[in-house]
């Protein structure tokens, strides 16, 4: 089974689609203006040490100074006495140059959060140049396999190595050559930025986390990947150079797409993006999903729709739920939905059917590279699951709340707005004494007043003893209106 990776690059953004068996499985978008700084390593300059807060402000070349707490200083923790870190005023002084890494992007008026514990992520390993121990990802659960992996990595390290590594889940299936390539890449990266720290004046950026296109070569490519197609010649050459240095095994599969049709259009990715922004997801059988994303959680409801097949209704429900399990797993990846997710499958009486649907869901979720936890069916027939939030969802990247409904997903009817206006007119008439009241509203509300609600408007005009005129405001949405005192 082959997988194609499509990389669409423009000056303003990079978009990546993973296509498996002809269907888009994942979408990743990185915009030039909003690229995060988390993971970047700087040579900063201490601006001010605050002993009372046990923190310091560090100039790393941004508009606002970044923030460093004593708990995030590696040297303070390594010199702990009786569980207490060394006071920050004994470690830092104003004007001092300091290598730091961004652990949290600046938000609002707050500057970036920093740490002096450096970590550089590779494809299978994370390098910790200051910490000599070897750790293993908690997702690798097999105890014997954990110990074997640790020994494999230790055998590959040169005798002079003073740093440590965290072994990622992708290392489970990695060959000795792949692990060695990752170790070499990480040590070379650290060597380059360490040399820069000795020669460059602070503040300066020493290392920027890889761009999305480069992370594709580092993180996304696996044995099933048949091609990585890039539609920008300039960036194809850059990626080719990057792959030559750091991931040479990827080179034969890296291709420059030169077709006349846009790459994403050719593979149907643009249509898939539009569908992934909608609430309804149609299934091939005629059933459908309804996806609702809220602040607290995401709910996915499964419906049979027009699907009727098999010997009885139970068979129809079972087959719809089986198909929905695969569609749900794919939508979670496409939309990058995270946090608490509630799945409302169609009710099934058979315990065997429920077990089979749950097994199919686990199988479909196995492709996901994000940490997932799935519970059994609850007493209400719901499946509760969590999916780790690693980045913004597709809807949050591409969309914003509707200005008409403010994100509610619905607007008041024209009749409801008419009645609100009539009540507002009555309040205004009791406080003011104008010659005339003029109603400014959308076309649909004005039409409602001229037709079905004309009698109520006339009755109010007679009651307040003032003429009421109507004016269409084309820029108003359905809920907007204004009352002018003439």
C-alpha positions as CSV (number, residue, x, y, z in Angstrom):
1,X,0.0,0.0,0.0
2,X,1.5,3.3,-1.1
3,X,1.3,6.8,0.2
4,X,1.9,10.0,-1.7
5,X,2.9,13.2,0.0
6,X,1.9,16.4,-1.9
7,X,3.7,19.7,-1.0
8,X,2.1,22.9,-2.3
9,X,4.4,26.0,-1.7
10,X,3.6,29.6,-2.3
11,X,5.4,32.7,-0.7
12,X,2.5,33.1,1.8
13,X,2.0,29.5,2.9
14,X,3.0,25.9,2.7
15,X,0.3,23.1,2.4
16,X,1.0,19.4,2.7
17,X,-1.5,16.6,2.0
18,X,-0.9,12.9,2.7
19,X,-2.8,10.8,0.1
20,X,-3.2,7.1,1.0
21,X,-5.0,4.7,-1.4
22,X,-6.4,7.7,-3.4
23,X,-7.9,9.4,-0.4
24,X,-6.6,12.5,1.4
25,X,-5.7,11.4,5.0
26,X,-4.0,14.4,6.5
27,X,-3.7,18.1,5.9
28,X,-1.0,20.4,7.3
29,X,-0.8,24.2,6.7
30,X,1.9,26.6,7.8
31,X,1.6,30.3,7.0
32,X,4.6,32.5,6.6
33,X,3.3,35.4,8.7
34,X,2.1,33.2,11.6
35,X,4.9,30.6,11.8
36,X,5.5,29.9,15.5
37,X,8.8,30.3,17.4
38,X,8.4,27.3,19.7
39,X,11.6,25.2,19.4
40,X,13.7,28.1,18.2
41,X,17.1,28.5,19.9
42,X,18.6,32.0,20.6
43,X,21.7,33.5,22.1
44,X,19.9,36.1,24.3
45,X,21.0,38.9,26.6
46,X,19.8,39.2,30.1
47,X,18.0,42.5,30.4
48,X,16.8,42.3,34.0
49,X,17.0,39.8,36.9
50,X,14.0,39.9,39.3
51,X,15.0,38.0,42.5
52,X,11.5,38.6,44.0
53,X,9.9,36.7,41.2
54,X,12.8,34.3,40.7
55,X,12.7,35.2,37.0
56,X,14.5,37.3,34.4
57,X,13.7,39.1,31.2
58,X,15.8,38.1,28.2
59,X,16.3,40.0,25.0
60,X,16.2,37.6,22.1
61,X,15.6,40.2,19.3
62,X,11.8,40.4,19.5
63,X,9.6,43.4,20.2
64,X,9.1,42.3,23.8
65,X,11.7,40.7,26.1
66,X,11.1,37.0,26.7
67,X,10.5,35.5,30.2
68,X,12.7,33.0,31.9
69,X,11.7,31.5,35.3
70,X,14.3,29.8,37.6
71,X,12.4,26.5,37.3
72,X,13.3,26.5,33.5
73,X,17.0,27.1,34.1
74,X,18.9,23.8,33.6
75,X,21.8,24.9,35.7
76,X,19.5,25.7,38.7
77,X,18.0,22.3,38.7
78,X,21.3,20.5,38.3
79,X,22.7,22.4,41.4
80,X,19.6,21.7,43.6
81,X,20.3,21.5,47.3
82,X,17.7,19.7,49.3
83,X,15.1,20.0,46.5
84,X,15.5,23.7,46.2
85,X,16.9,25.2,43.0
86,X,19.8,27.7,43.2
87,X,18.4,31.3,43.4
88,X,18.3,33.0,40.0
89,X,20.4,36.0,41.2
90,X,23.3,33.6,41.8
91,X,23.1,32.3,38.2
92,X,22.3,35.3,36.0
93,X,23.4,39.0,35.9
94,X,22.4,41.9,33.7
95,X,24.1,41.9,30.3
96,X,25.0,38.2,30.4
97,X,24.8,36.3,27.1
98,X,22.7,33.1,27.5
99,X,21.6,30.3,25.1
100,X,17.8,29.8,25.5
101,X,15.1,27.9,23.7
102,X,11.5,29.1,23.2
103,X,9.0,26.7,24.9
104,X,5.9,28.9,24.5
105,X,5.1,31.5,21.8
106,X,4.3,35.1,22.9
107,X,0.6,35.6,23.5
108,X,-1.1,39.0,23.6
109,X,1.0,41.3,25.8
110,X,3.1,38.4,27.3
111,X,6.5,37.7,25.9
112,X,7.8,34.3,24.9
113,X,8.5,31.7,27.6
114,X,12.1,30.4,27.6
115,X,14.1,27.5,28.9
116,X,17.9,27.0,29.1
117,X,17.4,23.2,28.7
118,X,18.0,22.7,25.0
119,X,16.4,19.9,23.0
120,X,16.6,19.3,19.2
121,X,14.0,17.0,17.6
122,X,15.0,14.5,15.0
123,X,12.9,12.0,13.2
124,X,13.4,9.1,15.6
125,X,15.4,10.8,18.4
126,X,15.4,14.0,20.4
127,X,18.9,15.2,21.3
128,X,19.5,16.7,24.8
129,X,23.1,18.1,24.6
130,X,23.2,19.0,28.3
131,X,21.7,15.8,29.8
132,X,23.7,12.5,29.4
133,X,20.8,10.1,30.1
134,X,18.8,8.1,27.5
135,X,15.0,8.2,27.9
136,X,12.3,6.4,26.0
137,X,8.8,7.6,24.9
138,X,6.0,6.4,27.1
139,X,4.1,5.3,24.1
140,X,6.6,2.5,23.6
141,X,5.0,0.1,26.2
142,X,6.8,-3.2,25.6
143,X,9.4,-3.3,28.5
144,X,11.7,-5.7,26.7
145,X,11.5,-3.6,23.5
146,X,12.3,-0.5,25.5
147,X,15.5,-1.9,27.0
148,X,16.5,-3.3,23.6
149,X,16.0,0.1,21.9
150,X,18.0,1.8,24.6
151,X,21.0,-0.6,24.1
152,X,20.8,-0.1,20.3
153,X,21.1,3.6,20.6
154,X,23.9,3.4,23.2
155,X,26.0,1.2,20.9
156,X,25.7,3.8,18.1
157,X,27.0,6.7,20.2
158,X,30.6,7.8,19.9
159,X,32.7,7.5,23.1
160,X,33.1,11.3,23.4
161,X,29.3,11.9,23.4
162,X,28.3,13.9,26.5
163,X,24.7,14.5,25.6
164,X,21.6,12.3,25.9
165,X,18.7,11.3,23.7
166,X,14.9,10.6,24.0
167,X,13.9,7.7,21.8
168,X,10.7,8.5,19.9
169,X,8.0,5.9,18.8
170,X,9.2,5.9,15.2
171,X,12.5,4.4,16.4
172,X,10.7,1.1,17.1
173,X,10.8,0.1,13.4
174,X,14.0,1.9,12.5
175,X,17.1,0.2,11.2
176,X,20.6,0.7,12.6
177,X,21.3,2.9,9.6
178,X,18.3,5.1,10.2
179,X,19.2,5.6,13.9
180,X,22.8,6.4,13.0
181,X,21.6,8.9,10.4
182,X,19.4,10.6,13.0
183,X,22.2,10.7,15.6
184,X,24.6,12.3,13.0
185,X,22.0,14.9,11.9
186,X,21.3,16.0,15.5
187,X,25.0,16.1,16.6
188,X,25.8,18.1,13.4
189,X,23.0,20.6,14.1
190,X,24.2,21.1,17.7
191,X,27.8,21.5,16.6
192,X,26.7,24.2,14.1
193,X,24.6,26.2,16.5
194,X,27.2,25.9,19.3
195,X,29.9,27.3,17.0
196,X,27.5,30.2,16.2
197,X,27.0,30.9,19.9
198,X,30.7,31.5,20.3
199,X,31.2,33.8,17.3
200,X,27.9,35.8,17.0
201,X,26.9,38.8,19.2
202,X,23.7,38.5,21.3
203,X,20.8,38.7,20.6
204,X,20.8,36.4,17.6
205,X,18.8,33.4,16.3
206,X,21.0,30.3,16.4
207,X,18.5,27.6,15.3
208,X,15.1,27.8,13.8
209,X,12.9,24.7,14.0
210,X,12.4,23.2,10.5
211,X,9.8,24.5,8.1
212,X,6.8,22.4,7.4
213,X,8.3,21.2,4.0
214,X,11.5,20.1,5.8
215,X,9.6,18.4,8.6
216,X,7.8,16.4,5.9
217,X,11.2,14.8,5.0
218,X,12.1,14.3,8.7
219,X,8.8,13.2,10.2
220,X,6.3,12.1,7.6
221,X,8.2,9.8,5.2
222,X,8.0,6.1,5.9
223,X,8.4,2.8,4.1
224,X,5.0,3.1,2.5
225,X,5.8,6.5,1.0
226,X,6.1,6.1,-2.8
227,X,6.6,9.8,-3.7
228,X,7.0,13.3,-2.3
229,X,5.9,15.8,-5.0
230,X,6.8,19.4,-4.6
231,X,5.2,22.0,-7.0
232,X,7.8,24.8,-6.5
233,X,11.1,24.3,-8.3
234,X,13.0,26.7,-6.0
235,X,11.8,24.9,-2.9
236,X,12.3,21.5,-4.5
237,X,16.0,22.3,-4.9
238,X,16.2,23.5,-1.3
239,X,14.6,20.3,-0.1
240,X,16.9,18.2,-2.3
241,X,19.9,19.9,-0.7
242,X,18.4,19.3,2.8
243,X,17.7,15.7,2.0
244,X,21.2,15.2,0.7
245,X,22.7,16.4,4.0
246,X,20.2,15.0,6.5
247,X,17.9,12.3,5.0
248,X,19.6,10.8,1.9
249,X,17.3,7.8,1.9
250,X,14.4,10.1,0.9
251,X,16.1,11.5,-2.2
252,X,14.9,8.9,-4.8
253,X,11.3,9.6,-3.9
254,X,11.5,13.4,-4.0
255,X,10.0,14.7,-7.2
256,X,9.4,18.1,-8.8
257,X,5.8,18.3,-10.0
258,X,5.7,20.2,-13.4
259,X,2.1,19.5,-14.6
260,X,-0.2,22.3,-15.8
261,X,-3.0,21.5,-13.4
262,X,-2.4,22.7,-9.8
263,X,-1.1,19.8,-7.7
264,X,-3.8,19.9,-5.1
265,X,-6.5,20.2,-7.8
266,X,-5.2,17.2,-9.6
267,X,-5.5,15.0,-6.5
268,X,-8.8,16.5,-5.4
269,X,-7.3,18.0,-2.3
270,X,-9.0,21.4,-2.7
271,X,-12.4,19.8,-2.7
272,X,-11.4,17.8,0.3
273,X,-10.5,20.9,2.2
274,X,-13.9,22.4,1.5
275,X,-15.7,19.3,2.7
276,X,-13.5,19.1,5.8
277,X,-14.8,22.6,6.8
278,X,-18.5,21.5,6.7
279,X,-20.6,19.8,9.4
280,X,-21.9,17.0,7.3
281,X,-19.7,14.2,6.0
282,X,-21.4,11.8,3.5
283,X,-20.6,8.1,3.5
284,X,-20.5,6.0,0.4
285,X,-23.4,3.9,1.6
286,X,-25.8,6.8,1.9
287,X,-25.3,7.4,5.7
288,X,-23.6,10.5,7.0
289,X,-21.7,12.0,10.0
290,X,-22.5,15.3,11.7
291,X,-19.3,16.9,13.2
292,X,-19.8,19.7,15.7
293,X,-16.7,21.3,17.2
294,X,-17.2,23.3,20.4
295,X,-14.9,25.0,22.9
296,X,-15.1,22.1,25.4
297,X,-15.3,19.0,23.0
298,X,-16.1,17.7,19.6
299,X,-19.1,15.5,19.0
300,X,-19.6,13.2,16.0
301,X,-23.0,11.8,15.3
302,X,-23.6,8.8,12.9
303,X,-26.8,8.6,10.9
304,X,-28.1,5.9,8.5
305,X,-29.5,8.5,6.0
306,X,-30.9,6.7,2.9
307,X,-28.8,3.5,3.5
308,X,-31.1,0.5,3.7
309,X,-29.5,-2.9,2.9
310,X,-29.1,-6.4,4.3
311,X,-31.6,-8.8,5.8
312,X,-32.8,-6.6,8.5
313,X,-32.4,-3.1,10.1
314,X,-29.8,-4.3,12.6
315,X,-27.6,-5.4,9.7
316,X,-28.0,-1.9,8.1
317,X,-27.0,-0.2,11.4
318,X,-24.0,-2.5,11.8
319,X,-22.6,-1.8,8.3
320,X,-23.2,1.9,8.6
321,X,-21.3,2.0,11.9
322,X,-18.4,0.0,10.5
323,X,-18.1,2.4,7.6
324,X,-18.4,5.4,10.0
325,X,-15.5,4.1,12.2
326,X,-13.1,4.5,9.2
327,X,-14.6,7.9,8.2
328,X,-14.4,9.2,11.8
329,X,-10.7,8.2,12.1
330,X,-10.0,10.0,8.8
331,X,-11.9,13.1,9.7
332,X,-10.0,13.4,13.0
333,X,-6.7,13.5,11.0
334,X,-8.0,15.8,8.3
335,X,-9.5,18.3,10.6
336,X,-6.9,17.8,13.3
337,X,-9.5,17.6,16.0
338,X,-8.1,17.3,19.5
339,X,-9.2,17.2,23.1
340,X,-12.3,15.3,24.2
341,X,-14.3,13.7,21.4
342,X,-17.7,12.0,21.8
343,X,-18.8,9.5,19.2
344,X,-22.5,8.8,18.9
345,X,-22.8,5.6,16.8
346,X,-26.2,4.3,15.9
347,X,-27.5,2.2,18.7
348,X,-26.7,-1.5,18.4
349,X,-28.4,-4.2,20.5
350,X,-25.8,-6.9,19.7
351,X,-22.7,-7.0,22.0
352,X,-20.8,-8.7,19.1
353,X,-21.7,-5.8,16.8
354,X,-20.5,-3.2,19.4
355,X,-17.3,-5.1,19.9
356,X,-16.7,-5.3,16.1
357,X,-17.3,-1.6,15.6
358,X,-14.9,-0.7,18.4
359,X,-12.3,-3.0,17.0
360,X,-12.7,-1.4,13.6
361,X,-12.3,2.0,15.1
362,X,-9.1,1.0,16.9
363,X,-7.8,-0.4,13.6
364,X,-8.6,2.8,11.7
365,X,-7.0,5.0,14.4
366,X,-3.8,3.0,14.3
367,X,-2.5,5.2,11.4
368,X,-2.7,8.3,13.5
369,X,0.6,9.7,14.6
370,X,-1.0,11.6,17.5
371,X,-1.6,10.1,21.0
372,X,-5.1,8.7,21.3
373,X,-7.1,7.1,24.1
374,X,-10.4,5.3,23.4
375,X,-13.0,4.1,25.9
376,X,-15.6,1.3,25.5
377,X,-19.3,2.0,24.8
378,X,-20.8,3.8,27.7
379,X,-24.3,3.0,29.2
380,X,-25.7,5.6,26.9
381,X,-24.2,4.0,23.9
382,X,-21.5,6.6,23.4
383,X,-17.7,6.2,22.8
384,X,-15.6,8.7,24.6
385,X,-12.0,9.3,23.3
386,X,-9.2,11.9,23.6
387,X,-6.8,13.0,20.9
388,X,-3.8,15.1,21.9
389,X,-3.8,18.6,20.6
390,X,-0.6,19.2,18.7
391,X,-1.6,22.2,16.6
392,X,-4.6,24.3,15.7
393,X,-7.5,22.5,14.0
394,X,-8.1,23.1,10.3
395,X,-11.2,25.2,11.0
396,X,-9.3,27.4,13.4
397,X,-6.5,28.0,10.9
398,X,-8.8,28.7,7.9
399,X,-11.9,30.2,9.4
400,X,-13.2,32.7,11.9
401,X,-16.6,33.1,13.7
402,X,-19.4,34.2,11.4
403,X,-20.0,38.0,11.8
404,X,-23.8,37.4,11.4
405,X,-24.2,34.6,14.0
406,X,-21.0,35.2,16.1
407,X,-20.2,31.5,15.8
408,X,-23.6,30.2,17.1
409,X,-24.3,28.5,13.8
410,X,-27.8,29.9,13.4
411,X,-29.5,33.3,13.1
412,X,-32.8,34.6,14.3
413,X,-35.7,34.4,11.8
414,X,-36.9,37.4,10.0
415,X,-40.2,37.2,12.0
416,X,-38.3,37.2,15.3
417,X,-36.4,40.4,14.2
418,X,-39.6,42.0,13.2
419,X,-41.1,41.5,16.7
420,X,-37.9,42.8,18.3
421,X,-38.2,45.9,16.2
422,X,-41.8,46.4,17.2
423,X,-40.9,46.2,20.9
424,X,-38.0,48.6,20.4
425,X,-40.3,51.1,18.6
426,X,-42.7,51.0,21.5
427,X,-39.9,51.7,24.0
428,X,-38.6,54.6,21.8
429,X,-42.0,56.1,21.5
430,X,-42.5,56.2,25.3
431,X,-39.2,58.1,25.7
432,X,-39.0,60.4,22.6
433,X,-41.4,62.4,20.5
434,X,-40.0,62.5,16.9
435,X,-42.0,63.4,13.8
436,X,-41.4,59.9,12.3
437,X,-39.7,56.6,13.0
438,X,-37.6,55.1,10.3
439,X,-36.6,51.4,10.4
440,X,-33.4,50.4,8.7
441,X,-33.1,46.6,8.2
442,X,-32.1,43.9,5.7
443,X,-34.2,43.1,2.6
444,X,-35.8,40.0,4.1
445,X,-36.9,41.8,7.3
446,X,-38.4,44.7,5.3
447,X,-40.2,42.3,3.0
448,X,-41.7,40.6,6.1
449,X,-43.0,44.0,7.3
450,X,-44.5,44.8,3.9
451,X,-46.2,41.4,3.6
452,X,-47.0,39.1,6.5
453,X,-46.4,41.6,9.4
454,X,-47.8,44.7,7.7
455,X,-51.0,44.6,9.9
456,X,-48.9,44.5,13.1
457,X,-46.8,47.4,11.9
458,X,-49.8,49.5,11.0
459,X,-51.4,48.7,14.4
460,X,-48.3,50.0,16.2
461,X,-48.2,53.1,14.1
462,X,-51.8,53.9,15.0
463,X,-51.1,53.2,18.7
464,X,-48.1,55.5,19.0
465,X,-49.6,58.1,16.7
466,X,-46.5,58.5,14.6
467,X,-45.7,57.4,11.0
468,X,-43.3,54.5,10.6
469,X,-41.3,54.2,7.3
470,X,-39.1,51.3,6.1
471,X,-35.7,51.5,4.4
472,X,-33.6,48.6,3.1
473,X,-30.0,48.6,4.2
474,X,-28.2,46.2,1.8
475,X,-25.1,45.9,4.1
476,X,-27.1,44.7,7.0
477,X,-27.3,41.0,7.7
478,X,-30.6,39.4,8.9
479,X,-30.2,40.2,12.6
480,X,-29.0,43.8,12.1
481,X,-31.4,46.8,12.3
482,X,-31.5,50.4,13.4
483,X,-34.3,52.8,14.3
484,X,-33.8,56.4,13.2
485,X,-35.8,59.2,15.0
486,X,-36.7,61.7,12.3
